[in-house]
């Protein structure tokens, strides 16, 4: 690098962005970046700008051109990290490594050449589109001409992109909502004109949240004339930054005939419906259903922008949401049947798949087992139960091998449930993990029963009972009237108590009648010092627990608060995390990472199950109950898909003066259902039978 620091400056930390303003002297001097540590396949973006010419040059002698300007130093020690297996720790105190770090102070590589190797050109991007889009020497906003405002209108009229002297032209398009699909445009340009596209999800008051660790860009180099392009890669975004870079000052402006994103998601019909007297809840339901749709591809995926990955644990909650919005049983079944394929990596089953990463979140496997049982309940498909049961039994037997002398699951792994400061160490006895294992054992027992394996059903019922006793014996503390978060690998009882652990324990039916009252009290009034819920994903389980208690008004109020806050931030899809509360003078900060995350779409399920009151009571939707809970609303209407075809339409309206409710239900004639009026109301009902299509359909 043809520059030298006036004095040494070192950056250290975990920030995604580092910026340095330096005074440099002429000369060839060394730039060193220490990248030691655990690595997850991400690249680095390095930008260099100055008042005088700057260039990167290899510290090695000139080669054949096959090597880049960069070299590697090391590695000095390499380990393979698998989170659920014991392994060697990365040694960052080795003498060779420390000596090379000391040698760097000399400003040369002379004393470390035995560790130096060239980095091939193939591993270094010559044109960094992401860096070019987010780092500019200068950017001057100008007003947008009216013709350009119609750029995304499907009228076919061309919009001429303004040109500016000695500058590129950047346009930011707001599509008005989150999209997932393929960028497509048609334009006229001169040869060599470059069109850079950068998709991102969030802007606020002129501040842009960049997609660090996600290179959500493409570069298109134009030929002469009129041309069109459709991208080959699906991307998630709400905003698209379009930058036109002209090859010379004399070329004509680009004329753009249209630009769009072709939506791509699993084909579903919008069967589910929800409307009520609260306009905010209506927007929340629509946002939740739309979020779920964008996260449905050939599997459920966590988000359309970042990983685009099938995370096994996420999909349990997403399955319930999908049932109530789209009737997505076929997609759920595909997801469930993919999981056992990861047994080639680990008998504990992987937390995300298919893929080469061998990583285990035990709770994700337990939620998969629960989801398998819930799929059987949703469809009544005994063939599925018989086919999936051996795979469920296989992984459970391997988890049982990790039950210790206390009768508790004690294991190394990514022992995760929520993004919050709960005590969930990667090695030890984690309470929420044990209680979900117990619930998975009960689900396995029911699956075995459905598969006709009665003896095995009894075995897993017995095992679940033994685990419940061990949990209550060793993880409950009388002092706090609550379950501790964990027992550490060295035998220490955790001093941390969390709402996550209490919610999980109650939902999985851990406490007996005396302790249940104490846990219910904690759920309804979280004790001071207990770690609060950290994510919308964990709120799903909290809502399930509060539903069991009968706190329906609380659930709806919590939805109104948290999701209303997202809408206040101009959200069009549900965020991965709740938006942080910022001080009035706070600097802009990302309120969440992903702005479209189906694990957060709980309202699309609970508003149908609670406010409409539609619940299945027999496998395959042979029987149901309609038990609406007003929750302070005066009316509501909507629909829930029924497996096999059709839907249940429910509408109700309250006469507060008379304490009466009128309920109207339209449902398939084959469905047996009971109507229950909410407490405190007398009622009347209207039933409409819809003939099953198979009865009337001509062959």
N, C-alpha and C positions, 0 to 999 in steps of 0.2 A: 504494500500500500504506500503510495508516494506521499506520505505525511508522517508527522511525529507529534505525539502528545507533548505539550509544554511541561506537564507534570503528570505522573501516573494517576489514572482514574480507574476504579474498579466498580463494576455493578454486581450486586449479589441480591438474591431474593427470588420470589415466585411470581412476580407480576407478569402479565401477558405482554406488557409494553415497557420498554426501556428507551429513554431518550437522553442523549448527552449533547451539550453544547461545548465544543472544545476549541482551543487555540492551537493550531497545528503549524509546525515548522517544515520546510521542504526536506525531503529525504525519504529513503526507504526504511520503514520501521514496521514493527511487528504488531499485528492485531491477534489477540488470543481470546477465545471464548471457551470456558470450561463447561462442558455439557455432561459431566460425570453424574451418574445417578440412574434411577429407574427410567426406562424409556418405553414409550407406547406408540412408536411409529410416526410421530409428528415431525414436521420439518421446521425450519427456522427462516424467518424473513429478515433480511438485513438491508437497511437503506443507508446510503451515504450521499451527503450533499454538502457543497461548500462553495466559497466565493472563487476559489481557484480550481483548475482541473484536478480531479482525483481519479485514481484507478486502482483496481485490485491486481496484484501480481503475486505469483507463487513464490514462496521463500526458497523453493528448490530451483535447480538449474533448469533452463528451458528444455522442454521435452518434445514429444511428437505431436502435441496438440490434442492428445487423447485425455489429458489430465486438466483439471480446472485450476483456478488460482488458489484453491484451498487445499490444505493438507490435514490429515488426522494425526494426533499424537496419542499413542496407545492403541488398543486398550491395555490397561495394566492388570485388570481383574475383571472377569466376566462371570455372571451367574444367570441361571435360568429361574425365573420367579413363577411359581404356580401357587396361587393363594391358599389352596386347600391341602398342600403337601409340605412337609418339612423340607427346608432347603438351606443352602449356605447364604449368609448375609453378604452383601456387597461390601468389600473392604475399601473404605475411603481413607484409611490410615496407613496403607502400604508404603514402604520406604521409596520404591521406584516412583510412585505417583507423587508423593510429597517432594521428592528431589526435583522432579521435572517442574513442579509448581515453583520451587525456589529458583530453578534455572531461568524461568520466564522473566524474573526480575532484571536479568541482564539485557533483555531486549532482543535476544537472538536465540536461534535454535541450535547453536553450535554444540552445546553440551548434551543435547537430547536427540541427536539425529538417529540413534538406533531405534527410537520409537516412532519416527516420522514416516508417513506413507502418503502418497498423493491421493486425492479424491477425484474419481473419474468425472469427466464432463457430464456424463449421463445422470449423475446424482445432483447436479447443480442447474437450476432453472436459469436460462439466460434472460428471459423476460418474465418478471414477477408481476403478474397482472394484479394480484391482491394488493401488493405493496404500492403499485402505481395508483390504485384506486383510493387507498386510505391515506397515503402520505403525499402531500403536495407542497411545493415551495410557497405557493400563494394561491388563494382561491377567492374570487370576487363574485358575490351573488348579484344577479341582475333580474329584472322583471321578466316574466314569461309572456311572450306574445300570444295573442288569442289563437292564432292558427296552430301553435304548438300545444295549447291546452286540449285540442281535439285529437291529439296524437293517438290515443288509445281507443277513439271512437271508430266503430267498424263502418266507416263511410267510404273508404278507398281513396279519399283525397290525400295527396301527398303533403307532408309538412316539411318545410325546409329548415334544417338545423342551422341556427345562426353561427356565423364564424366570427372570431375575434383575433386581432393581430397578436402574433407571437404567443398564442395560447390554444389549448385544447378546449373543446366545449363539453361540459358535463351537464346532464339532465337527470333529475331524480323523479322517477315515476312512482306514484302511490296508486296501487291497484285497488285500494279501498278495503282490502281484507287479505288475510293470509291465503296463499295459493301453494299448491304442490303440483309441479308438472314440468313441462318442457318450454323453454323460451323459443319464441318464433318471431321472425321479423322479415319485412320486405323493404328494400331500399334501392335507390340509384346512387352510385358513387363512382369516383375515379379510382383507377388501379392503385393499390398500395395504401388506401385509406384503412385505418384500423378502428374497429368498433369493439370496445371493452364493455362487458356486462358484469355487474356485481350485484347479487341479490342479498338483501338483508331484511331484518324483521322489525326493527324498531327505530323510531326517531322521536325526539322530544325537544321542543323549543330550540330547534336548530342543531341539537346534538344527536349524533348517529351512534348506535350500538353496533360496532363492527363484529364480524363473525370470526374472531380469533380462534385458531385451531380448526377452522373450517374454511377452505379456499373455495368460496361459493362464487366462482368467477368463470368467465369464458372470454376468449379473444377471437375475433373474426377479422381476417384480413381480406379486403374486398378485391375483386377483379373489376374491370371496367364495365359499366352499364347497370341494367336493372337485374336484381338478384334476390333470392330469398334463402332463408336458413332456418332449420329446425334443430335445436340442440339434441344431442344424443343422451344426455344425462338429466335425470329428473332432479329438480331443485325445489327447495321450500323457501318462500320469501313473501313479504308484503310489498317491499320497495325494490325497485330496480334502478341502479345507477348506470346510466348509459353515457359512455365517454367516447367522443369522436376525436381521433388523432389523425391529422392530415399529414401526408408525406411532404408537402411543400406549401409555400404561401400562395401559389398560383392555382391550386386545384379548386374546382367548383365545390360549393357546399353539398352536403349529403341531403337527399330528399327521401324522407321516410314515409312509406305508404301504410305502415301499420306495425304494431308490436304487441305481442300478447304472450300469455302463458297458457298452454294447453293443459288443462287439469288432467291429472292421472291418479286414480285411486280404484280400489276394489269396487266392482259394480254393485251398487245397492240402491234400493228404492227407499224414499223417505216415507216409511210406513208410520213410524211413531209421530205423535203430535202432542203439543202441550200449549195451552193458553189459560190465563187466569186473570183475576182482577188486579194483579200487580204487574205493571208493565215491565218493571225491572226483572222480575223472575222470568217473564217471557223471553227477554233478551238473553238472560243467562242460559235458559234451556236451549235456545237456538245456537248460541255460541258453543255449548257443550256438544250438541249433536254434530255440528259442523266440524269441530275439532276431531271428534271420533272418526268421521268420514275421511278427513285428510290423513289420518294415521292408520288407514286400512289400505294395505297394498296386497301382495300375495300372502302376507301375514299381517298381524298388527305390528306396527312399528312405534317406537317411542316418540318420534317426531319426524316431520318431513324435511327439516333443514339439516340437523346435525347427524347423529349416528345413522338414522334410517334403519334401525336394527330391531329385530324381534327380541325384546327382553321378556323372559318367560314370566317373571312375577308380575310385571305390569299388566300382562294380558289377562290375568284372572279378573281384575276389576274391569278391564276393557271389554271382556266377554259379556259381563252382566249389562254394561252400558249398551253394547251392540245388540243384545237380545231385545232391549226395551226401545231401541230407536230404529233399527233396520232389520231385525230378525236375522242376525248374521251367523246362524248356526254352522253353515258350511265353512266359513272362514275360521271360526273357533275350532272346529274339528280338525282342520288342517294344522293349525298351530299346535294343538294338543298332541297330534300324532307325530310331529316333527321332533319333539323333545327326546324320546328314547334313542334317537339316532346319535345323540351326543355321548352315549355309553362307550363309544370307541375312545373317547377322551377321558372320561371319568364315570365310574358307576354312580356317582352322586348327581349326575346330570348337570350340564352347563347352564349358566344364568342367561347367556345370550347365544343365539344360534340361527342358522348353521354358520360355522366359522372355525378358524384355527385357534382361537383364544380359549385356553383351558382355564376357565374361571368359574367358581362355584359361590353363589349366594344361597345357602341352605334354605332360607325362607322362600326363595323363588321356586325351588323344587317342591316344597311343601304346598305352596299356593297352586302349583301345577296339579298336584294330586287333588286338591280341593276343587279346582276348576274341572277336572275330569269327572268328579262325582256330580258337580253342578250341571255339567253338560248332559249327563245321563238324566238328571231330574228335568232338565229343560226339554229333552227330546224323547225320553223313554226308550232310547236305543240300547237294548240289551246286547246286541251284537257288538257295538262299540265297547261296552263294559267288559265283555268277555275278551275282546282283542287287546284292550289297553291294560287289563288287570295284571298280566304277567310282568309288564314293564313297571307298573307301580310297585308290585311286590319286590321286584329285583332291586330297585333303588332303596326302598325302605329297609330291606335286610342289610344293606351296606351302611345305612345311617345307624341302625341298631348296634352295629359293631363299634360305634363311637359312643355308646352309652357307658358311663363309668361306674365305679363302685357305689356312688350315691344314687344311681339309677337315673342320672341326668345326661343329656347330650352334651358332650365335652369335646370340642373339636376346633381345629384350625380351619379358617376359611374367611371369606368376605362376609362376616357375620352382621349383615346390614338389614335395616328395615326403613329408616327414615333419615333424611338429611337434617340432622339436629344433633346437639351435643349430648346425646344419650351415651351411656357407658356400654358400648357394644364392641369389645376388643376382638381382634382377629384370632385370638386363641383363648379358650376358656369356656365357661358355662354361661351362655347368654339367655336371659329369661324369655324374651320375646320369641327367640328361636325354639326353645323348648315347648312353649305353649302352642306355637303353630305346628310343631311336629305332632303334638298330641291331637290337634284338630285334623291333621293329615291322616293320622292313624284311624280316627273315626270315619273319615271320608273313605279311606281304603277299605274299612270293614263293610261299608254300605256298597261300595263297588264290587267287592268280592261276593256279597249277597246277590247283587244284580247279575253277576257272572255265573251264579250257581255254585260258588265255592263256599259252602256253609261253614266248614271247619275252619277255613282260613279267615272267614268273617269273624268267627268267635275269637280266634287268636289275636287279631288286631284290636278287637274291642278290649280284650284282657290287657294287652300291652298298653293301650291308651289309658286304661285305669291305673296301671302301675306307674306310668309316667306322671299322671296327674297327682298321685299321692306323693311322689318324690318332689315334684315342684312345690307343692304346698308345705312339705316338710322342711325343705332346705332354702327356699327362695322367698318365703313370706316372712316379714318382720313385724312382730307385735308392736314394737316401738313406734313405727310409722304407719301401722295399719295398712300396709301396702307391700307390693312385691318389689324387691330390689332389682336393679337392672341386670346384675350379673354376679358371678363368682369368678374372680380372675384366675389365671393359670397357676398362680402361686398360692391359691386357697383363700385370698382376701375377699371378703364380702364387699360388694360395691357400696359406696356412700351415696351414689346417685339414684334418684327416684324420678321416674319420668311418666308423663301421660301416655307415651307410646307403650310402655310396659303394662300399665294398668288397663289401657284399652284392649291390648292383645289378650291379656289374661281374662278379662271379662267376656270378650267376644268368643274366646275359645273355651268358655265355661269352666274356668279353673277354680274359682272360690266356691266354698260351700255356702249354705244359706246365711250363716253369721257373717262371714267375710264378704259375701256378695253385697250386703248392705253398705259396708265400708267402702268397697270399690265403687259402687254406684254413687255414693256421696262424693268421691274424688272426681268421678267423671262429670258430675253436674256442677261441682264447685272445685276446680283444680286447686290443690293445696299450694301454699306459698313455697317456692323453692323447687317444685316439680318442673322438669323440663317440659316446655309446651310443645304442641304439635308443630312440626317444621315444614310440612309440605301438603299440597292438596291430595297427594297419594295417600298419606297417612290419615288425612281427614276422612277418606272413604271408610276406613275401618272404624274411626270414631263415630261416624254417622251410623254404621251398622250396629255398634254397641248402644248408642243412644236410641236407636230404633227398637232394640230389644227391651230397653227400659220403658219405652213409650214416650220419649221426649221429642215428639214430632215437631212441635212448634220451635224448639231449640234448633233442630236441624235446618229448618227453612230459614230461620233468622240468621244462622251462621252462613248459609249459602248466600243469602242476600248481602251480608256484610262483606265476605271475602271476594265473591265473584263480582259484586257491585263495584268493589275497589278496582278490580281489573278493568271493568268497563269504563270507569272514570279515567283510567290511563289509556283509553282509546283501543283497548284490546278487541279483536274480532275472533280470537280463539283463546282457549284456556292455557294459562301459563304453567310452566313446569313448577315454579315456586310462587308463593304469594308475594305480591309487591312489597318491598320494604318501605316502612314509613320514614320519609326523609324530613329533615329539618328544613325550614323555609329557605335558609341560605345555603343548603347543601349543594355541593357540586354535582353535576349530572353523573349518574351511576346506573349500571344495568340493573333493572328491577328483577330480572330473572335471566337465566341463560336462554333456554328454549322458550319461544313465545307460542308454541303450538305443541301441546303434550297431552295425549289422550289419557294418561294416568290421572289427569286432573279433571276429567269430564264427568265427575260424579253426579252433578245435578240432573243430567239426562236420564239417569237411573232413578234417583231418589224422588224426584218430583212426580214421576209416573207411579212409583211404588207407594208413595206416601200420600201426596195430594190427590191424585186420581184413585189411589188405593187398590191398584190392580196387582194381585199376587197369585202365582201358581201354587196350588195345594196338592197336586198329584203329578207324577211323571208324565211328560209329553203334553202338558196343558189339557189333560182330560177333565180336570176340575180346577176351579179358581175361586177366589173370594174378591169381592169389590167392597172395600172398606175405606172410603175417603176420609182424610183428616183435613179439616178446613184450615187449620194453622193461621187463623186470622184473616183468611180470604173470604170473599163473598160469593165467588163463583169460580168454576174451573171446568175445562173441557180438554179432551185429548184422546189419544189412542195408543195402544200397546200391541205390537205384533204377537200373533199366536203361532207357535210352531206348527208347520204343516200347511199353513195358508190362512188368510184372514187376519182379523184383528179385533180387539175389544175396544169399542168406542164408549167413553164415559163422559157424561156432563152432569154437573150438579150446581144447584143454586140454593142459597140460604135465605130464608125469611127470618131475619134476626128478631123482629118484633114478636114473632110467634114461636121462636126457637124450633123452626122446622127446616128440613132439608128435602129437596126433591132431587132424585137421582134418576138419570136416564142411561140405560145400558143397551148397546147394540153389540151382539156377539154371535159367533157361529152356533148354529142350532145344536151341534153335537157337544158343545161345551156345557158342562154342569157347573153352575156357579151360585154362590150365596152373596146376597147383599147385606152388609152390616152398616147400620147408621152410627155416626160418631157419637160419643158420649155427650149427653146434655141436649140432644136433639131428637125430636120425633121426626118421622120421615114418611115419604111416599116414593114410589118408584115406578118406572116405566121400562118394560123389557121388550126388546125387539130381537127376534130371531132371524139370522141371516142363513139361508140355505147353503150348505157346503157345496163348493163348485163341483166336486167329484160326483155329487148326487145328480146334478142336472146336466153335466157336461156330456156332449155327444162324442162317441168314439170316432 
